[in-house]
Each structure stands twice: as C-alpha cells, then as structure tokens.
Amino acid sequence: MFKGYLFNLEHRCFSDYEKKFVEGGAGTQERWDGLFKFSMVRNPWDRFASFYQHTTKLIPTVLTMGKYMRHYRDTPMKDTSPDKVIGDGELDKVFSFEHFGWAVAGIANALQIERPPMQNVNPSKIQRAADYRQFYDDDTAEIVRDLGAWEIERFGYAFDDCAAS
C-alpha cells in the first residue's frame, strides 16, 4: 500500500516499534526520529465487542461478555491502552478508524505520496455484529467506559455511536 515505508499492523506499545526499528537494524535513531509516525484508534465499545467475538470464535467458551470484560479489566497485563501504546507525544498524528478514508488521505499527504486505492488487505474471518451494543449491559458498558477513557475523551466517542459496519 505505502511501498517503501515502514508499515506494521500489529498491536504493540509505541516503544516496542522504536526498539524493533533501531535495534533490529531497520534504521538509526536519527532516521526513526525523522519518520512520520501515526496510530489509529477505534470506538472502544466496538473494539471490545470485536475482541470478544474474535476470542469466542477462536476459543469456544461459555464466557459471557460481562465475565470477559471483568477478566480483561482485572488481569495484569502489558498496558495497551492507546495513551500508553501511542507514547507521550511521540506520534505526529492519531486517526480514528471510523474515518479511515480521511486517515489514508492524511497519511498520504504527510508522506507526500499519491493516495493509494482503498482495499481490505486483512479481512476478518469473523462475522461481526452490526450493532455492538447488543453485547453490553450497563456494567460492561461502564467497564469499557473506564478502559477507553482516553479515546472517549480525545475523540468524543459515545456508547450509542454504533453504526452498522
């Protein structure tokens, strides 16, 4: 898509990318510092409903969404909340998944390249529910509100922002 540019679709902390780039031999710290760096965020209620669907399709379980969210909230793990993944002011831009077309245009503009044609290069094999709200009760919606506070505050997400996708 952006031929010749560092491109990675993994979920990692920002510092992991920097370390992998410099220590992995892809370039120097000076080159890293000069790259255009960006990230994407997504409505947290949609994101966690998708995580839940993906997990339960891969590993059949009797785990309810409520139990899943309480487990996610209560299990010590590497902090992958966007404010930690993104780093402290290390990115040039943060885009929202819901405005993907604008994000691609913004990235192309920043890289001074022609906007590439849109194509889904990583389609999900999981049939997603059109309305993520069906997975939530008041308690689980509140858990996600707490976990997704950064995105909600910065991008103005709300629980009822559901759009068929």
Secondary structure in CASP SS format (residue, H / E / C, confidence):
PFRMAT SS
TARGET T0000
AUTHOR 0000-0000-0000
METHOD secondary structure of the structure
MODEL  1
M C 1.00
F C 1.00
K C 1.00
G C 1.00
Y C 1.00
L C 1.00
F C 1.00
N C 1.00
L C 1.00
E C 1.00
H C 1.00
R C 1.00
C C 1.00
F H 1.00
S H 1.00
D H 1.00
Y H 1.00
E H 1.00
K H 1.00
K H 1.00
F H 1.00
V H 1.00
E H 1.00
G C 1.00
G C 1.00
A C 1.00
G C 1.00
T C 1.00
Q H 1.00
E H 1.00
R H 1.00
W H 1.00
D H 1.00
G H 1.00
L C 1.00
F C 1.00
K C 1.00
F E 1.00
S E 1.00
M E 1.00
V E 1.00
R C 1.00
N C 1.00
P H 1.00
W H 1.00
D H 1.00
R H 1.00
F H 1.00
A H 1.00
S H 1.00
F H 1.00
Y H 1.00
Q H 1.00
H H 1.00
T H 1.00
T H 1.00
K H 1.00
L H 1.00
I C 1.00
P C 1.00
T C 1.00
V C 1.00
L C 1.00
T C 1.00
M H 1.00
G H 1.00
K H 1.00
Y H 1.00
M H 1.00
R H 1.00
H H 1.00
Y H 1.00
R H 1.00
D H 1.00
T C 1.00
P C 1.00
M C 1.00
K C 1.00
D C 1.00
T C 1.00
S C 1.00
P H 1.00
D H 1.00
K H 1.00
V H 1.00
I H 1.00
G C 1.00
D C 1.00
G C 1.00
E C 1.00
L C 1.00
D C 1.00
K E 1.00
V E 1.00
F E 1.00
S E 1.00
F H 1.00
E H 1.00
H H 1.00
F H 1.00
G H 1.00
W H 1.00
A H 1.00
V H 1.00
A H 1.00
G H 1.00
I H 1.00
A H 1.00
N H 1.00
A H 1.00
L H 1.00
Q C 1.00
I C 1.00
E C 1.00
R C 1.00
P C 1.00
P C 1.00
M C 1.00
Q C 1.00
N C 1.00
V C 1.00
N C 1.00
P C 1.00
S C 1.00
K C 1.00
I C 1.00
Q C 1.00
R C 1.00
A C 1.00
A C 1.00
D C 1.00
Y H 1.00
R H 1.00
Q H 1.00
F H 1.00
Y C 1.00
D C 1.00
D H 1.00
D H 1.00
T H 1.00
A H 1.00
E H 1.00
I H 1.00
V H 1.00
R H 1.00
D H 1.00
L H 1.00
G C 1.00
A H 1.00
W H 1.00
E H 1.00
I H 1.00
E H 1.00
R H 1.00
F H 1.00
G C 1.00
Y C 1.00
A C 1.00
F C 1.00
D C 1.00
D C 1.00
C C 1.00
A C 1.00
A C 1.00
S C 1.00
END
